């Protein structure tokens, strides 16, 4: 079985909602935290926690009002239908906040698309973040995309991953087919990970349809070995 996993910010959604949100409500603090994150000084968990704590006051209505300006890739809904018609499981994996992922998917009529993200809730006028899907051995990301991929896939499954940036660097190592844009392209090139460049989900659909026509769909050897290593350590 082919299983498709994809990033949300900058991939399903045309913009990075989390980054835009924190820039709007924390100003210069967000700029400084982004630099520290990209340099490796802080983890994604620390980035989200620090920025949520830096917002003096916000309620759910104000949060949702800001989120409602964002839209998904216009080709994504068609891609969801394409996968559903072919019984290809599709899961969104985000290292952002579940509150805006759920809202944006709902606004687009895609409430049926399963997703995993870090948990956000509003308590006493403050935005609180928690990490229900972190990895016990690695705290670089809040929501461990690799674990979601491996825990929901069988040995014989072919894993496809679609992404664009920072939080996608880990999961592409374990994917048989990688679709990349923006920063993820450079990472794949540096790590010698084979990838297909894409601009929107229409490109991904065309390539996936081509792959489905093959008599045999092969796993990427390096990805299969990496997956086996994880299970051996467990």
C-alpha positions as protocol buffer text, in pm:
chain_id: "A"
residue {
  index: 1
  type: UNK
  ca { x: 0 y: 0 z: 0 }
}
residue {
  index: 2
  type: UNK
  ca { x: 111 y: 354 z: -74 }
}
residue {
  index: 3
  type: UNK
  ca { x: 76 y: 597 z: 216 }
}
residue {
  index: 4
  type: UNK
  ca { x: 108 y: 973 z: 171 }
}
residue {
  index: 5
  type: UNK
  ca { x: 215 y: 1212 z: 446 }
}
residue {
  index: 6
  type: UNK
  ca { x: 243 y: 1586 z: 399 }
}
residue {
  index: 7
  type: UNK
  ca { x: 347 y: 1896 z: 587 }
}
residue {
  index: 8
  type: UNK
  ca { x: 96 y: 2175 z: 651 }
}
residue {
  index: 9
  type: UNK
  ca { x: 261 y: 2519 z: 681 }
}
residue {
  index: 10
  type: UNK
  ca { x: 393 y: 2626 z: 342 }
}
residue {
  index: 11
  type: UNK
  ca { x: 281 y: 2298 z: 185 }
}
residue {
  index: 12
  type: UNK
  ca { x: -91 y: 2233 z: 229 }
}
residue {
  index: 13
  type: UNK
  ca { x: -135 y: 2597 z: 330 }
}
residue {
  index: 14
  type: UNK
  ca { x: 32 y: 2842 z: 96 }
}
residue {
  index: 15
  type: UNK
  ca { x: 194 y: 3035 z: 382 }
}
residue {
  index: 16
  type: UNK
  ca { x: 358 y: 2944 z: 710 }
}
residue {
  index: 17
  type: UNK
  ca { x: 64 y: 3022 z: 940 }
}
residue {
  index: 18
  type: UNK
  ca { x: 253 y: 2969 z: 1264 }
}
residue {
  index: 19
  type: UNK
  ca { x: 539 y: 3198 z: 1167 }
}
residue {
  index: 20
  type: UNK
  ca { x: 303 y: 3468 z: 1041 }
}
residue {
  index: 21
  type: UNK
  ca { x: 94 y: 3444 z: 1357 }
}
residue {
  index: 22
  type: UNK
  ca { x: 389 y: 3486 z: 1591 }
}
residue {
  index: 23
  type: UNK
  ca { x: 533 y: 3770 z: 1383 }
}
residue {
  index: 24
  type: UNK
  ca { x: 198 y: 3947 z: 1413 }
}
residue {
  index: 25
  type: UNK
  ca { x: 156 y: 3903 z: 1789 }
}
residue {
  index: 26
  type: UNK
  ca { x: 514 y: 3901 z: 1922 }
}
residue {
  index: 27
  type: UNK
  ca { x: 697 y: 4125 z: 1672 }
}
residue {
  index: 28
  type: UNK
  ca { x: 1075 y: 4129 z: 1713 }
}
residue {
  index: 29
  type: UNK
  ca { x: 1063 y: 3836 z: 1955 }
}
residue {
  index: 30
  type: UNK
  ca { x: 953 y: 3612 z: 1666 }
}
residue {
  index: 31
  type: UNK
  ca { x: 1239 y: 3730 z: 1445 }
}
residue {
  index: 32
  type: UNK
  ca { x: 1495 y: 3654 z: 1714 }
}
residue {
  index: 33
  type: UNK
  ca { x: 1344 y: 3312 z: 1789 }
}
residue {
  index: 34
  type: UNK
  ca { x: 1341 y: 3213 z: 1422 }
}
residue {
  index: 35
  type: UNK
  ca { x: 1712 y: 3292 z: 1396 }
}
residue {
  index: 36
  type: UNK
  ca { x: 1785 y: 3086 z: 1708 }
}
residue {
  index: 37
  type: UNK
  ca { x: 1575 y: 2797 z: 1575 }
}
residue {
  index: 38
  type: UNK
  ca { x: 1744 y: 2788 z: 1235 }
}
residue {
  index: 39
  type: UNK
  ca { x: 2089 y: 2810 z: 1394 }
}
residue {
  index: 40
  type: UNK
  ca { x: 2012 y: 2513 z: 1618 }
}
residue {
  index: 41
  type: UNK
  ca { x: 2032 y: 2713 z: 1939 }
}
residue {
  index: 42
  type: UNK
  ca { x: 1676 y: 2616 z: 2038 }
}
residue {
  index: 43
  type: UNK
  ca { x: 1441 y: 2331 z: 1947 }
}
residue {
  index: 44
  type: UNK
  ca { x: 1099 y: 2357 z: 1788 }
}
residue {
  index: 45
  type: UNK
  ca { x: 940 y: 2285 z: 2125 }
}
residue {
  index: 46
  type: UNK
  ca { x: 1132 y: 2572 z: 2282 }
}
residue {
  index: 47
  type: UNK
  ca { x: 1044 y: 2800 z: 1990 }
}
residue {
  index: 48
  type: UNK
  ca { x: 671 y: 2738 z: 2024 }
}
residue {
  index: 49
  type: UNK
  ca { x: 674 y: 2759 z: 2404 }
}
residue {
  index: 50
  type: UNK
  ca { x: 871 y: 3084 z: 2416 }
}
residue {
  index: 51
  type: UNK
  ca { x: 655 y: 3255 z: 2156 }
}
residue {
  index: 52
  type: UNK
  ca { x: 326 y: 3145 z: 2311 }
}
residue {
  index: 53
  type: UNK
  ca { x: 447 y: 3281 z: 2644 }
}
residue {
  index: 54
  type: UNK
  ca { x: 550 y: 3607 z: 2476 }
}
residue {
  index: 55
  type: UNK
  ca { x: 191 y: 3684 z: 2367 }
}
residue {
  index: 56
  type: UNK
  ca { x: 51 y: 3906 z: 2645 }
}
residue {
  index: 57
  type: UNK
  ca { x: -316 y: 3827 z: 2590 }
}
residue {
  index: 58
  type: UNK
  ca { x: -528 y: 3664 z: 2323 }
}
residue {
  index: 59
  type: UNK
  ca { x: -866 y: 3492 z: 2307 }
}
residue {
  index: 60
  type: UNK
  ca { x: -988 y: 3221 z: 2074 }
}
residue {
  index: 61
  type: UNK
  ca { x: -1201 y: 3456 z: 1863 }
}
residue {
  index: 62
  type: UNK
  ca { x: -906 y: 3686 z: 1794 }
}
residue {
  index: 63
  type: UNK
  ca { x: -689 y: 3386 z: 1709 }
}
residue {
  index: 64
  type: UNK
  ca { x: -943 y: 3242 z: 1466 }
}
residue {
  index: 65
  type: UNK
  ca { x: -1005 y: 3579 z: 1306 }
}
residue {
  index: 66
  type: UNK
  ca { x: -635 y: 3598 z: 1222 }
}
residue {
  index: 67
  type: UNK
  ca { x: -624 y: 3238 z: 1099 }
}
residue {
  index: 68
  type: UNK
  ca { x: -923 y: 3282 z: 867 }
}
residue {
  index: 69
  type: UNK
  ca { x: -716 y: 3489 z: 621 }
}
residue {
  index: 70
  type: UNK
  ca { x: -511 y: 3185 z: 517 }
}
residue {
  index: 71
  type: UNK
  ca { x: -603 y: 2945 z: 238 }
}
residue {
  index: 72
  type: UNK
  ca { x: -480 y: 2607 z: 123 }
}
residue {
  index: 73
  type: UNK
  ca { x: -313 y: 2521 z: -205 }
}
residue {
  index: 74
  type: UNK
  ca { x: -598 y: 2538 z: -462 }
}
residue {
  index: 75
  type: UNK
  ca { x: -491 y: 2195 z: -592 }
}
residue {
  index: 76
  type: UNK
  ca { x: -500 y: 2026 z: -250 }
}
residue {
  index: 77
  type: UNK
  ca { x: -872 y: 1941 z: -244 }
}
residue {
  index: 78
  type: UNK
  ca { x: -836 y: 1768 z: -582 }
}
residue {
  index: 79
  type: UNK
  ca { x: -535 y: 1578 z: -454 }
}
residue {
  index: 80
  type: UNK
  ca { x: -733 y: 1463 z: -149 }
}
residue {
  index: 81
  type: UNK
  ca { x: -1007 y: 1332 z: -379 }
}
residue {
  index: 82
  type: UNK
  ca { x: -748 y: 1165 z: -604 }
}
residue {
  index: 83
  type: UNK
  ca { x: -602 y: 975 z: -307 }
}
residue {
  index: 84
  type: UNK
  ca { x: -943 y: 880 z: -171 }
}
residue {
  index: 85
  type: UNK
  ca { x: -1057 y: 739 z: -505 }
}
residue {
  index: 86
  type: UNK
  ca { x: -749 y: 517 z: -514 }
}
residue {
  index: 87
  type: UNK
  ca { x: -762 y: 411 z: -148 }
}
residue {
  index: 88
  type: UNK
  ca { x: -434 y: 587 z: -72 }
}
residue {
  index: 89
  type: UNK
  ca { x: -426 y: 699 z: 294 }
}
residue {
  index: 90
  type: UNK
  ca { x: -331 y: 1067 z: 325 }
}
residue {
  index: 91
  type: UNK
  ca { x: -225 y: 1222 z: 657 }
}
residue {
  index: 92
  type: UNK
  ca { x: -121 y: 1579 z: 735 }
}
residue {
  index: 93
  type: UNK
  ca { x: 170 y: 1614 z: 979 }
}
residue {
  index: 94
  type: UNK
  ca { x: 232 y: 1959 z: 1123 }
}
residue {
  index: 95
  type: UNK
  ca { x: 483 y: 2089 z: 1376 }
}
residue {
  index: 96
  type: UNK
  ca { x: 253 y: 2388 z: 1417 }
}
residue {
  index: 97
  type: UNK
  ca { x: -64 y: 2421 z: 1623 }
}
residue {
  index: 98
  type: UNK
  ca { x: -369 y: 2201 z: 1588 }
}
residue {
  index: 99
  type: UNK
  ca { x: -605 y: 2496 z: 1644 }
}
residue {
  index: 100
  type: UNK
  ca { x: -518 y: 2661 z: 1313 }
}
residue {
  index: 101
  type: UNK
  ca { x: -468 y: 2340 z: 1115 }
}
residue {
  index: 102
  type: UNK
  ca { x: -818 y: 2223 z: 1208 }
}
residue {
  index: 103
  type: UNK
  ca { x: -971 y: 2565 z: 1138 }
}
residue {
  index: 104
  type: UNK
  ca { x: -815 y: 2605 z: 795 }
}
residue {
  index: 105
  type: UNK
  ca { x: -900 y: 2252 z: 683 }
}
residue {
  index: 106
  type: UNK
  ca { x: -1256 y: 2306 z: 807 }
}
residue {
  index: 107
  type: UNK
  ca { x: -1284 y: 2637 z: 619 }
}
residue {
  index: 108
  type: UNK
  ca { x: -1190 y: 2450 z: 303 }
}
residue {
  index: 109
  type: UNK
  ca { x: -1440 y: 2169 z: 362 }
}
residue {
  index: 110
  type: UNK
  ca { x: -1165 y: 1916 z: 432 }
}
residue {
  index: 111
  type: UNK
  ca { x: -1259 y: 1814 z: 785 }
}
residue {
  index: 112
  type: UNK
  ca { x: -1222 y: 1447 z: 685 }
}
residue {
  index: 113
  type: UNK
  ca { x: -845 y: 1480 z: 632 }
}
residue {
  index: 114
  type: UNK
  ca { x: -665 y: 1329 z: 935 }
}
residue {
  index: 115
  type: UNK
  ca { x: -387 y: 1535 z: 1087 }
}
residue {
  index: 116
  type: UNK
  ca { x: -147 y: 1544 z: 1381 }
}
residue {
  index: 117
  type: UNK
  ca { x: -5 y: 1863 z: 1532 }
}
residue {
  index: 118
  type: UNK
  ca { x: 99 y: 2021 z: 1861 }
}
residue {
  index: 119
  type: UNK
  ca { x: -193 y: 2105 z: 2088 }
}
residue {
  index: 120
  type: UNK
  ca { x: -301 y: 2464 z: 2154 }
}
residue {
  index: 121
  type: UNK
  ca { x: -563 y: 2584 z: 2399 }
}
residue {
  index: 122
  type: UNK
  ca { x: -675 y: 2916 z: 2542 }
}
residue {
  index: 123
  type: UNK
  ca { x: -655 y: 2949 z: 2921 }
}
residue {
  index: 124
  type: UNK
  ca { x: -729 y: 3274 z: 3100 }
}
residue {
  index: 125
  type: UNK
  ca { x: -653 y: 3490 z: 2798 }
}
residue {
  index: 126
  type: UNK
  ca { x: -326 y: 3311 z: 2726 }
}
residue {
  index: 127
  type: UNK
  ca { x: -228 y: 3067 z: 2452 }
}
residue {
  index: 128
  type: UNK
  ca { x: -88 y: 2744 z: 2592 }
}
residue {
  index: 129
  type: UNK
  ca { x: 94 y: 2482 z: 2386 }
}
residue {
  index: 130
  type: UNK
  ca { x: 159 y: 2117 z: 2471 }
}
residue {
  index: 131
  type: UNK
  ca { x: 327 y: 1834 z: 2285 }
}
residue {
  index: 132
  type: UNK
  ca { x: 128 y: 1509 z: 2287 }
}
residue {
  index: 133
  type: UNK
  ca { x: 328 y: 1357 z: 2001 }
}
residue {
  index: 134
  type: UNK
  ca { x: 687 y: 1426 z: 2096 }
}
residue {
  index: 135
  type: UNK
  ca { x: 953 y: 1153 z: 2082 }
}
residue {
  index: 136
  type: UNK
  ca { x: 1097 y: 1023 z: 2409 }
}
residue {
  index: 137
  type: UNK
  ca { x: 1451 y: 1018 z: 2271 }
}
residue {
  index: 138
  type: UNK
  ca { x: 1446 y: 1336 z: 2058 }
}
residue {
  index: 139
  type: UNK
  ca { x: 1307 y: 1679 z: 2144 }
}
residue {
  index: 140
  type: UNK
  ca { x: 1408 y: 1868 z: 1831 }
}
residue {
  index: 141
  type: UNK
  ca { x: 1050 y: 1875 z: 1704 }
}
residue {
  index: 142
  type: UNK
  ca { x: 729 y: 1907 z: 1900 }
}
residue {
  index: 143
  type: UNK
  ca { x: 531 y: 1668 z: 1682 }
}
residue {
  index: 144
  type: UNK
  ca { x: 749 y: 1375 z: 1572 }
}
residue {
  index: 145
  type: UNK
  ca { x: 658 y: 1325 z: 1208 }
}
residue {
  index: 146
  type: UNK
  ca { x: 886 y: 1025 z: 1173 }
}
residue {
  index: 147
  type: UNK
  ca { x: 701 y: 836 z: 1446 }
}
residue {
  index: 148
  type: UNK
  ca { x: 361 y: 899 z: 1287 }
}
residue {
  index: 149
  type: UNK
  ca { x: 491 y: 770 z: 956 }
}
residue {
  index: 150
  type: UNK
  ca { x: 647 y: 454 z: 1097 }
}
residue {
  index: 151
  type: UNK
  ca { x: 375 y: 374 z: 1349 }
}
residue {
  index: 152
  type: UNK
  ca { x: 101 y: 379 z: 1086 }
}
residue {
  index: 153
  type: UNK
  ca { x: 292 y: 196 z: 811 }
}
residue {
  index: 154
  type: UNK
  ca { x: 360 y: -172 z: 751 }
}
residue {
  index: 155
  type: UNK
  ca { x: 692 y: -310 z: 631 }
}
residue {
  index: 156
  type: UNK
  ca { x: 561 y: -357 z: 278 }
}
residue {
  index: 157
  type: UNK
  ca { x: 409 y: -8 z: 252 }
}
residue {
  index: 158
  type: UNK
  ca { x: 557 y: 258 z: 25 }
}
residue {
  index: 159
  type: UNK
  ca { x: 586 y: 592 z: 205 }
}
residue {
  index: 160
  type: UNK
  ca { x: 558 y: 925 z: 26 }
}
residue {
  index: 161
  type: UNK
  ca { x: 635 y: 1255 z: 196 }
}
residue {
  index: 162
  type: UNK
  ca { x: 555 y: 1608 z: 77 }
}
residue {
  index: 163
  type: UNK
  ca { x: 712 y: 1911 z: 241 }
}
residue {
  index: 164
  type: UNK
  ca { x: 897 y: 2238 z: 217 }
}
residue {
  index: 165
  type: UNK
  ca { x: 1106 y: 2326 z: 519 }
}
residue {
  index: 166
  type: UNK
  ca { x: 1263 y: 2292 z: 862 }
}
residue {
  index: 167
  type: UNK
  ca { x: 1040 y: 2030 z: 1026 }
}
residue {
  index: 168
  type: UNK
  ca { x: 1051 y: 1810 z: 714 }
}
residue {
  index: 169
  type: UNK
  ca { x: 1423 y: 1740 z: 730 }
}
residue {
  index: 170
  type: UNK
  ca { x: 1384 y: 1437 z: 955 }
}
residue {
  index: 171
  type: UNK
  ca { x: 1090 y: 1252 z: 796 }
}
residue {
  index: 172
  type: UNK
  ca { x: 1229 y: 1265 z: 441 }
}
residue {
  index: 173
  type: UNK
  ca { x: 1507 y: 1033 z: 550 }
}
residue {
  index: 174
  type: UNK
  ca { x: 1247 y: 759 z: 602 }
}
residue {
  index: 175
  type: UNK
  ca { x: 1035 y: 820 z: 290 }
}
residue {
  index: 176
  type: UNK
  ca { x: 1060 y: 622 z: -32 }
}
residue {
  index: 177
  type: UNK
  ca { x: 938 y: 911 z: -246 }
}
residue {
  index: 178
  type: UNK
  ca { x: 999 y: 1273 z: -149 }
}
residue {
  index: 179
  type: UNK
  ca { x: 831 y: 1578 z: -297 }
}
residue {
  index: 180
  type: UNK
  ca { x: 1018 y: 1894 z: -201 }
}
residue {
  index: 181
  type: UNK
  ca { x: 1012 y: 2269 z: -250 }
}
residue {
  index: 182
  type: UNK
  ca { x: 1181 y: 2574 z: -97 }
}
residue {
  index: 183
  type: UNK
  ca { x: 1427 y: 2495 z: 185 }
}
residue {
  index: 184
  type: UNK
  ca { x: 1365 y: 2122 z: 171 }
}
residue {
  index: 185
  type: UNK
  ca { x: 1517 y: 2105 z: -177 }
}
residue {
  index: 186
  type: UNK
  ca { x: 1852 y: 2226 z: -45 }
}
residue {
  index: 187
  type: UNK
  ca { x: 1842 y: 1981 z: 244 }
}
residue {
  index: 188
  type: UNK
  ca { x: 1770 y: 1687 z: 12 }
}
residue {
  index: 189
  type: UNK
  ca { x: 2052 y: 1791 z: -216 }
}
residue {
  index: 190
  type: UNK
  ca { x: 2294 y: 1815 z: 75 }
}
residue {
  index: 191
  type: UNK
  ca { x: 2190 y: 1474 z: 211 }
}
residue {
  index: 192
  type: UNK
  ca { x: 2177 y: 1303 z: -130 }
}
residue {
  index: 193
  type: UNK
  ca { x: 1808 y: 1224 z: -90 }
}
residue {
  index: 194
  type: UNK
  ca { x: 1632 y: 1168 z: -420 }
}
residue {
  index: 195
  type: UNK
  ca { x: 1333 y: 1402 z: -458 }
}
residue {
  index: 196
  type: UNK
  ca { x: 1081 y: 1544 z: -701 }
}
residue {
  index: 197
  type: UNK
  ca { x: 1050 y: 1920 z: -704 }
}
residue {
  index: 198
  type: UNK
  ca { x: 694 y: 2057 z: -695 }
}
residue {
  index: 199
  type: UNK
  ca { x: 519 y: 2392 z: -688 }
}
residue {
  index: 200
  type: UNK
  ca { x: 170 y: 2278 z: -597 }
}
residue {
  index: 201
  type: UNK
  ca { x: -29 y: 1959 z: -535 }
}
residue {
  index: 202
  type: UNK
  ca { x: -128 y: 1940 z: -900 }
}
residue {
  index: 203
  type: UNK
  ca { x: 237 y: 1858 z: -976 }
}
residue {
  index: 204
  type: UNK
  ca { x: 238 y: 1593 z: -704 }
}
residue {
  index: 205
  type: UNK
  ca { x: -80 y: 1434 z: -840 }
}
residue {
  index: 206
  type: UNK
  ca { x: 60 y: 1406 z: -1191 }
}
residue {
  index: 207
  type: UNK
  ca { x: 378 y: 1240 z: -1064 }
}
residue {
  index: 208
  type: UNK
  ca { x: 189 y: 1009 z: -828 }
}
residue {
  index: 209
  type: UNK
  ca { x: -37 y: 899 z: -1113 }
}
residue {
  index: 210
  type: UNK
  ca { x: 273 y: 821 z: -1316 }
}
residue {
  index: 211
  type: UNK
  ca { x: 418 y: 617 z: -1030 }
}
residue {
  index: 212
  type: UNK
  ca { x: 95 y: 420 z: -994 }
}
residue {
  index: 213
  type: UNK
  ca { x: 126 y: 309 z: -1358 }
}
residue {
  index: 214
  type: UNK
  ca { x: 450 y: 128 z: -1288 }
}
residue {
  index: 215
  type: UNK
  ca { x: 442 y: -252 z: -1279 }
}
residue {
  index: 216
  type: UNK
  ca { x: 644 y: -247 z: -959 }
}
residue {
  index: 217
  type: UNK
  ca { x: 687 y: 38 z: -714 }
}
residue {
  index: 218
  type: UNK
  ca { x: 1018 y: 3 z: -535 }
}
residue {
  index: 219
  type: UNK
  ca { x: 1104 y: 132 z: -190 }
}
residue {
  index: 220
  type: UNK
  ca { x: 1406 y: 358 z: -163 }
}
residue {
  index: 221
  type: UNK
  ca { x: 1679 y: 136 z: -19 }
}
residue {
  index: 222
  type: UNK
  ca { x: 1823 y: 402 z: 211 }
}
residue {
  index: 223
  type: UNK
  ca { x: 1477 y: 482 z: 350 }
}
residue {
  index: 224
  type: UNK
  ca { x: 1395 y: 116 z: 412 }
}
residue {
  index: 225
  type: UNK
  ca { x: 1727 y: 70 z: 596 }
}
residue {
  index: 226
  type: UNK
  ca { x: 1664 y: 380 z: 807 }
}
residue {
  index: 227
  type: UNK
  ca { x: 1320 y: 249 z: 903 }
}
residue {
  index: 228
  type: UNK
  ca { x: 1464 y: -88 z: 1000 }
}
residue {
  index: 229
  type: UNK
  ca { x: 1726 y: 82 z: 1219 }
}
residue {
  index: 230
  type: UNK
  ca { x: 1454 y: 264 z: 1414 }
}
residue {
  index: 231
  type: UNK
  ca { x: 1261 y: -57 z: 1480 }
}
residue {
  index: 232
  type: UNK
  ca { x: 1582 y: -241 z: 1575 }
}
residue {
  index: 233
  type: UNK
  ca { x: 1663 y: 25 z: 1834 }
}
residue {
  index: 234
  type: UNK
  ca { x: 1310 y: 6 z: 1974 }
}
